Amino acid sequence: MLIGEVARRSGVSARMLRHYESLGLLRPSGRTGSGYREYSGEDIRRIFHIESLRSLGLSLREIGRALDDPGFTPSALVDDLIRQTRERIAAETDLLTRLRRIDAAEPAGWEDVLQVVAVLQALGSKSPAARQRAALSAGDEVPVEALVEAVLRETEPNVAGALRWALARSGADGTALLTKGLDSPVPAVRERAVRSLAELAGDEPTAHLRDALAHPDVVVRGHAALALGTRGVADAIPVLIDMIVDGRNDTDAADALSVLASDTPTADRIADGLVNRLGTGAGAGAAQRLPEVGGPAGHSTHGTTEAPARVRLTQSLADIPGDTASRALIELSQDADRAVAVTATYLLRLRDTH
């Protein structure tokens, strides 16, 4: 079979067949009387073998070794090809992401494109200072997706704060992207997501923060409750009380409860919840008369609260107005736990002076 017919049947151009021959990769079995290359059936099979290996990403040199070296084994080469392919896919994916972000910025000209590229590169810099400058200078040209990705991966507290500020200032809606971050298998990413979500204003972020009150991650629940407390959302009360019991950001949780206690019904609900968690002691009588307010699972903790937590709960009654909190403090001033009794007595004196 002459070279032209081989090219038609194999799909490999005559020029490429000659190139294979120059490399010693394919040698025609014979020549015609006129000196034309003549390919045998075995030559045709070799061509198809070459093309098959090329489709896997092997170089022509590697193909020659694979076909001619009896001791050549494919395992190491295939592993290397897998690694190279993954790296290539990652690089192409990164390029596609950058192009999409540039497109999302709707640049009016090449100057705008260069500006977006510069900011995106700075956000990905190894220098925390460069990342922080990029966050503080980010304008409308930076797509919200880029800001969310940057804030979810940021480990430096100062840079993370700047990125959260930039995200909140951008006015773009990153709520959906941040909510996805709450489902990350990485605890640190979940915390970054909820802290960023907490700084976004509006009904939609607030709704997602409400949902986060039932999140399995206690850190996510805590940040959501603190944010909702400052927004006046009473649904956060049980989680805030849990935080005081557990000693997790208990001072911030108590402050959030004092903000929520702006009306009598809510103040009484908070006081009820705090007393219920105090458990046994002089405050137990009040606890038994008041409705239970448990954690996310709705469980009661009567009789199980440890001494340090009982002191924190008592302290949290300090800024809760109303008769319910006052009555609870009066009863707690006679508590069997001296630390609780002394704390309650001190708080009663403060209430009497105001």
N, C-alpha and C positions, 0 to 999 in steps of 0.2 A: 504494500500500500504506500503510495507516494505521500509526500508531506502535505500537499494541499488537501487530499482526501482525509488524511488523519486529522488535520485541523478542523475540517467540517464536522467530522463524526465525534471528535472529542471535545470540541468547544475551546480548545487551546490554540491560540494563534500560531501561525507558522513562525513568526518572529520569536515567540516564547519558546517554541520547540527548539529553535536554533540556539537560544540562550541556554536552555537546559543542556544541550549538547556541548556548548563551549565550557560549561562548568563540570562536564564529565558526569552529569546526573542522568543523562539519557543518551544512549548511543544507538543509532539505527543498526539493525542487524546486517544490512547489506546495501549495495548500490546497484543501480541499473547499469546497462551497458553504456548509457549516456552519462553516467556519473551522478544521477539523481538519488537522493536518499530513499531507502526502501525500508518500511517498518513492518515487523512481523507481528503476529498476535500477541506474543510475549511482550514486545515493545509497547503495544497498545495498553496491555494490562499495567505495565509500569507507569505509563502516563497517568492512568486513573489512580494508581496508588499515590503518585506524587501530588496530584490535585486533592486527594482525600486528606493527606497529611497537611497540605497547605491550608485547608479549611479549618484545621485545628489550631492554626497560628504558628506552626513550626517554620523556622527559616529554611532556605534551600540547603544550607550546610547541614542542618539537623536532619533534614529529610534524607540527604545522601548517606549519613551515618546510619539512620534507621533502616534503610533498605540494603546497605552493603556490609554493615558490620555485624557479624553473627553474635558477638558478645554484647551488643547494644541492647539495654533493657529500657522499656518505656516508663517505668514507674517514677523515677526521679524527674524525668523530663516533663511528664504529665503534671506532677505536683508543681513544678516550676511554672508551667503554663497556666495552671489554676491561679497561682499567686499573681502572675503578671496580668491575667485577665481581670482579677478582682481590683487590682490597682488601677487598671485602665478604666474599668466601670466607675470606680470611685472618682477618678479625675473627670470623666465625662459627666457624671452626675453633678459634681461640683460646678463644672462649667455651665451645665444646663440651669442649675439653680441661680447662678449669678446672672445669666442672660434673662431669666424670668424676672428677677428682681429689677434689673435695669429696665425691662419692658414695663413692669408695674409702675415705675417712677414716671413713665411717659415723658422721656426727655425730649426737649424741643430741638436740641442740636447736640453736636459732639462735645461741646463744653459741658453740657448737662450730664452726658454719658460719663465723661472723665471725672466729674464731681462725684457721681454715684459710685463709680469704681473706687475712687480714692477713699471714700468713707467706708465702703464695704471691706476694703483691704485693711483699713485702720481698726475696724471692729474685730477683725481676725488676727490682729497683731499679737506677737508674743509679749509685747511690752504693756503692762497694766496702765502706765501713764498714757500711752498712745490710745489704748481702748477707751480710757476715761475721757480724753480730749474729744475723741470721735463721738462718744455718747452725748457730751455736753454741747457739741456743735451740730449735732444731727438735726436736719430740718425736714421739710416735707418731701425732700428728694429720696429719703431713706424709706424703703418699703417696711411696713409693720412686721412682715414675716422675718426680715433680717434682724429687727430689734428684738423680737420674741426669741429667736434662735440664740442671739447673743446673750440675752439675760438668763436664759435657761442653762447655758453652759458656763456662765461667769462664776469664778470661785473667789475673786477678790471682793471683799465687802464694799469698798468705796466705789469700785467700778460698777458693781451690781446696783448700788444705789443710784448712780448716775444713769444707768440704763433704764431702771424703773421710772425715773423722772422723765427721761426722754420718751419712753413709751406712753406714759400718762399725758405728757405735753403734746404728743403728736396728734392727738385727736382721732387717730385711726383706731378701728376696732380690732384689738388683738385678743378679745375675750375668748373666742373659739379656740385659738391656737394655745392660749395659756391653759384653758380647761383640759385640753388634751395632755398637757404637761402634768396634770394632777394624776394621770394614769400611768406615769412613767414607772418602770421597775426600780429606778434609782431614787432613794429617799431625798437626796440633796436637790434633785431636779424638781421633785414634787413640792419641796419647801419653797424653792425659787418661784415656782409657778403660782402658788397661793399668795406669796408675798407681793408678787407683781399684780395679780388679780385684785388684791386688796387696795391697790393704789389707783385703780381705774374707777372713774365715777360712772353713774348711770344705773338704770334698772337691771340691765342684763348681767353685768358683773355681780350686782347684789344678789340676783337670783342664783347664780352659780355658787356664790359664797354660802348661801343658805343650803344648797345641796351638799356642799363640802362639810357641813356640820355633822353629817353622817358618814364621812369618809373613814375608812379603816385605819388611816395613818393619824395617830394622835397629834402629830405636829401640824398636819394640814388642818385638822379640826380646830386646834388652838388659834392658829393665825386667822382662820375664817371667823371664829367667834370674836376675837379682838376687833377685827375690822367691822363686823356687823354691830358690835356694841357701840362703836363710835358713830354708827349710822342710825342708832336708835332702834335696832331690830331686836325685839324681845326674845325671838327664837334662840338667840345665842346664850340665854341665861343658864340653862343646864350645863353646857360645855364650859362656860366661864367658872361655874361653881366647881366642876370637876378639876379644872386647872388649879384652883385654890387648894383643893384637897390633895392633889398630887404634887403641889409645889412647883408647877411649871408656869413660869411667868405669872406667878400669883399676884404680884403687885400690880401688874398691868391689867390682869383680870379683875381685880378689885376696883381699879379705877374705871374700867369699862362698866362694871355693875353700877357704880355711883352715877355714871352718865345716864344709864338706862333708868335709874330710879327717879325720873323727873315727874312722875305722877303717882298718886297714892296707890292705885291698884297694882302698878308695876313694882313700886317700892315694897309693898306688902308681899307680893309674889317672891321677890328676891329674898326678903327677910325669912319668909317661910322656907325657901329652899336652903338657905344657909343653916338655919336651925335644924332642919331635918338631917343634914349631913353631920351635925355635931355628935349625934349618937347618944351614948349613955352619959349619965352625970346629972347635975342639977338642971341642965337644959333638956333632959329627956322628957320631962312632963310637957314642956312646950312643943317638943318635937312630935310627941304622940298626938297632940291636938291639931297639928298643922298638916296640910296635904303634902304628900311626898313629891319631891322633885328629884328625879334620878338623872343619870347620865344618858348618853345616846341610846343605850339599850333599855332605859326606863327602869333599871333595877334600884332597889332600896339599899341603903348602906347603913341603916340603923345599927348601932352597936359595934361597927367595924372600923370607925374612924380613929386613927392613931392620934396620940397626944399632940405632936407638932401641928398636925392638920387642924385639930380642934382650936388651937390658938390662932392659926391663920384665918379660920372661919369666923372666929369671934372678932378679930381685928377688922375683917371685911364688913362687919355690921356698922363700923364707925361712921361711914358716909352714906348710910341708907336712912333716909328720913322716915318719920311716921311712928305711930304708936306700936305697931307690931315689932319693929326693931328695938324700940325702947323697952317693951315688956320682956323681950328675949334677953336683953342685956341685964335687966334687973334680976331675972332668974339665973342667968349665968354668973352673976356676981356671987352667988352662993354655990357655985359648982364645986364638986369634990376635987377637981384638978385645980391646984392653987394657981398655976399659970393662967388658966382660963379665967378664974375668978378675979385675979388681980387685973388682967387685961380688961375684963368687962367693967369692973369698978372704975378704972381709969377713964374708959370711954364714956361712962355715965356722967362723970364729973365734967368732961369736955362738953357733953350735950347740955348740961345744966347751965354752962357759962355762955352758951350761944342762943 
